[in-house]
Amino acid sequence: METPSIQDLGNIAIVAQDLITRFSLGVLAAIAIIAIGNWLAKLGRQFVRRLASKANLDPTLTNFINALIYYGVLGFAVIAALNRLGVQTASLIALLGAAGLAVGLALQGSLANFAAGVLLLIFRRFQVGDLIEGADVFGHVEEISLFTTAVVTVDNKTVVIPNAKLTSENITNYSSKGKIRADMVVGVAYETDIDHVRRVTLETMAADDRILRSPAPSVVLTELADSSLNFSVRPWVKPEDYIPVKNSLYEVLKKRFDQEGITIPFPQRDVHLFQAN
């Protein structure tokens, strides 16, 4: 076996030194890329936070965008650092893309709810505390997340609604305007004086502090029904008083009608008998 010469050993040392130098420079460059990427990610997160504060975006959406930007920029920095170290990242990116596609196909419903949640948080069709009706649920909004919305019904049940179902149907927001009209129907006997009914009903509503003075409540005869004169009673209330007023006003009106001698009739029919000769 031939013994390596001093010149060969010198050449090997030079090559090894060159490799170590290149590897060290690559490691330093990779560390610098990751450090710069981390700095840019934090900078982008601060920029989004300031922009969201000016736009008054929902905190849930703001936190999600911040996390998306931070980890997105940091991920690109890691890939660039690996590429600088000589790692073939093309196959890695292709693998991540395929995995993302597979996950997306498996979670189509969840992604639809996620997209609907983003739209709800951006356009703010309703907020926490609002009284809404949507997806066959009526109640106050307790929580809005990226995938679901929690609504507390009038009987204190919490209903969790998928956001995709909520946005695919009509949403009625009872709180958005700050006041709402509580439409009620009251029937009285045909022989009752119309002006008397209107005066008594307006006096009853005026005695309730929960009913707003502006817009003024109204009492309108809207139907000559089979057995009664039907009046539409229309008080304006704050959204939080909508259900309590509707629940109590019928009882108060019945007691006041009894005092005033106003009759609320039962359904009735006139039956005529003819005797055949």
C-alpha positions in Angstrom: 0.0 0.0 0.0 1.4 3.3 -1.1 1.8 5.9 1.7 0.3 9.3 1.0 2.9 11.9 0.3 3.2 15.2 2.2 1.8 17.0 -0.8 -1.3 14.8 -0.9 -1.8 15.3 2.8 -1.5 19.0 2.2 -4.1 18.9 -0.6 -6.5 17.0 1.5 -6.1 19.5 4.3 -6.7 22.4 1.9 -9.9 20.7 0.6 -11.1 19.9 4.1 -10.4 23.5 5.2 -12.3 24.8 2.2 -15.3 22.5 2.9 -15.3 23.6 6.6 -15.1 27.3 5.5 -17.9 26.9 3.1 -20.1 25.0 5.5 -19.4 27.5 8.3 -20.3 30.4 5.9 -23.5 28.5 4.9 -24.5 27.9 8.5 -23.8 31.6 9.3 -25.9 32.6 6.3 -28.7 30.3 7.3 -28.7 31.7 10.8 -28.7 35.2 9.4 -31.6 34.4 7.1 -33.7 32.9 9.9 -32.9 35.9 12.1 -33.9 38.4 9.4 -37.0 36.4 8.7 -38.0 36.4 12.4 -37.4 40.2 12.5 -39.6 40.7 9.4 -42.3 38.4 10.8 -42.5 40.4 14.0 -42.4 43.6 12.0 -45.3 42.4 9.9 -47.2 41.3 13.0 -46.9 44.8 14.5 -48.0 46.4 11.3 -51.1 44.2 11.1 -51.9 45.0 14.8 -51.8 48.7 14.2 -53.8 48.4 11.0 -56.4 46.3 12.7 -56.6 48.7 15.6 -57.4 51.6 13.1 -59.9 49.4 11.2 -61.5 48.2 14.5 -61.2 44.6 13.5 -62.4 41.8 15.8 -59.5 40.6 18.1 -60.1 37.0 17.1 -59.5 37.8 13.4 -56.6 40.1 14.3 -54.8 37.3 16.2 -55.4 34.8 13.4 -53.9 37.2 10.8 -51.0 37.9 13.0 -50.2 34.2 13.5 -50.7 33.6 9.8 -48.3 36.3 8.8 -45.7 35.5 11.5 -45.5 31.7 10.8 -45.8 32.2 7.0 -42.8 34.6 6.9 -40.9 32.4 9.3 -41.6 29.3 7.2 -40.3 31.0 4.0 -37.1 32.0 6.0 -36.6 28.4 7.1 -36.9 27.1 3.6 -34.5 29.7 2.3 -32.0 28.8 5.1 -32.2 25.1 4.2 -31.7 25.9 0.5 -28.6 28.0 1.5 -27.2 24.9 3.3 -27.6 22.9 0.2 -30.8 21.0 1.0 -33.0 20.4 -2.0 -36.2 22.2 -1.0 -38.2 21.6 -4.2 -39.2 18.1 -3.1 -40.0 19.4 0.4 -42.3 22.2 -1.0 -44.0 19.6 -3.3 -44.5 17.3 -0.3 -46.0 20.1 1.8 -48.3 21.1 -1.0 -49.6 17.6 -1.5 -50.1 17.3 2.3 -52.0 20.6 2.3 -54.2 19.5 -0.5 -55.0 16.2 1.2 -55.9 18.0 4.4 -58.0 20.6 2.6 -60.0 17.8 0.9 -60.5 16.0 4.2 -61.6 19.2 6.0 -63.9 20.8 3.4 -66.7 21.4 5.9 -64.4 22.9 8.5 -62.7 25.1 5.9 -66.2 26.4 4.8 -67.0 27.2 8.4 -63.6 28.9 8.7 -64.1 31.0 5.6 -67.6 32.0 6.8 -66.1 32.9 10.2 -63.6 35.2 8.6 -66.4 36.9 6.6 -68.4 37.4 9.8 -65.5 38.9 11.6 -64.6 41.2 8.7 -68.0 42.5 7.8 -69.4 42.4 11.4 -73.0 41.7 10.6 -73.5 41.2 14.3 -71.4 41.5 17.5 -71.2 39.8 20.8 -74.3 40.7 22.9 -76.6 41.4 19.8 -80.0 39.8 19.7 -80.2 37.9 16.4 -82.3 35.3 14.6 -80.5 33.0 12.2 -80.2 29.3 11.3 -83.6 28.8 13.1 -82.1 30.1 16.4 -83.2 33.2 18.2 -81.1 34.7 21.1 -78.2 36.8 22.2 -74.7 36.2 20.6 -72.3 34.9 23.3 -69.2 34.2 21.2 -68.0 34.5 17.6 -65.1 32.2 16.7 -63.5 31.3 13.4 -65.5 28.1 13.0 -68.7 28.5 15.1 -70.9 31.1 16.7 -72.5 30.5 20.2 -76.0 31.9 20.8 -77.8 31.9 24.1 -81.6 31.5 23.6 -84.3 33.1 25.6 -84.6 30.0 27.7 -80.9 30.1 28.5 -79.7 27.4 26.3 -76.4 27.8 24.4 -76.6 26.8 20.8 -73.4 26.4 18.8 -74.0 27.2 15.1 -71.5 26.4 12.4 -70.6 29.6 10.7 -71.2 28.2 7.2 -74.8 27.5 8.1 -75.3 30.9 9.7 -74.0 32.8 6.6 -75.9 30.7 4.1 -79.3 31.8 5.5 -80.9 35.2 6.3 -79.7 36.8 9.6 -82.0 39.2 11.4 -80.2 41.5 13.8 -82.5 43.1 16.3 -79.8 45.2 17.9 -78.1 46.9 15.0 -80.3 50.0 15.0 -80.4 50.5 18.8 -84.3 50.4 18.9 -86.9 48.0 17.6 -90.6 47.9 17.2 -92.4 45.1 19.1 -95.5 44.2 16.9 -98.4 42.8 18.8 -102.0 42.0 17.9 -104.9 42.5 20.3 -108.5 41.6 19.4 -111.7 43.2 21.0 -115.4 42.7 20.5 -117.2 44.3 17.6 -119.4 46.5 19.8 -116.3 48.1 21.5 -115.6 51.8 20.9 -112.5 52.0 18.7 -111.3 55.3 20.2 -111.7 54.0 23.7 -109.5 51.0 22.9 -106.9 53.2 21.3 -106.8 55.6 24.3 -106.6 52.9 26.9 -103.9 51.0 25.1 -101.8 54.2 24.6 -102.2 55.1 28.3 -101.1 51.6 29.3 -97.9 51.8 27.1 -97.2 55.3 28.4 -97.0 54.0 31.9 -94.3 51.5 31.0 -90.8 53.2 31.3 -89.3 50.5 29.0 -91.3 51.7 26.0 -89.7 54.6 24.2 -91.4 57.9 23.7 -89.6 58.5 20.4 -90.6 57.0 18.0 -94.0 57.1 19.6 -96.0 53.9 20.1 -99.0 53.4 17.8 -102.3 51.5 18.0 -103.9 50.9 14.6 -107.1 48.9 13.6 -105.7 46.6 11.0 -108.3 43.8 10.6 -112.0 43.2 10.7 -111.7 39.5 11.7 -114.4 36.9 11.9 -114.9 37.3 15.7 -113.1 40.5 16.7 -111.6 43.9 15.8 -107.9 43.3 15.6 -105.6 46.2 16.6 -101.9 46.2 15.9 -100.1 47.5 19.0 -96.6 48.8 18.1 -94.4 50.0 20.9 -90.7 50.9 20.3 -88.2 49.5 22.8 -84.5 49.0 23.3 -83.3 45.6 22.0 -82.7 44.3 25.5 -86.3 45.1 26.4 -87.8 43.5 23.3 -88.7 40.1 24.9 -89.6 41.3 28.4 -92.0 44.0 27.0 -93.7 41.5 24.7 -94.0 39.0 27.5 -95.6 41.4 30.0 -97.6 43.9 27.9 -100.3 41.3 27.0 -101.0 40.7 30.6 -101.0 44.3 31.6 -103.4 45.2 28.7 -105.8 42.3 29.7 -106.0 43.6 33.2 -106.6 47.2 32.0 -109.2 46.1 29.5 -111.1 44.3 32.3 -111.1 47.5 34.4 -112.4 49.5 31.4 -115.0 47.0 30.4 -113.4 46.2 27.1 -114.2 42.6 26.0 -111.8 40.3 24.3 -114.1 37.8 22.5 -113.8 34.1 22.0 -114.0 32.8 18.4 -117.7 32.5 17.6 -120.0 31.8 14.7 -123.7 32.5 14.1 -125.6 29.3 13.3 -129.0 29.6 11.5 -131.4 26.6 11.6 -134.1 26.3 8.9 -137.0 24.0 9.4 -138.2 22.2 6.2 -142.0 22.2 5.7 
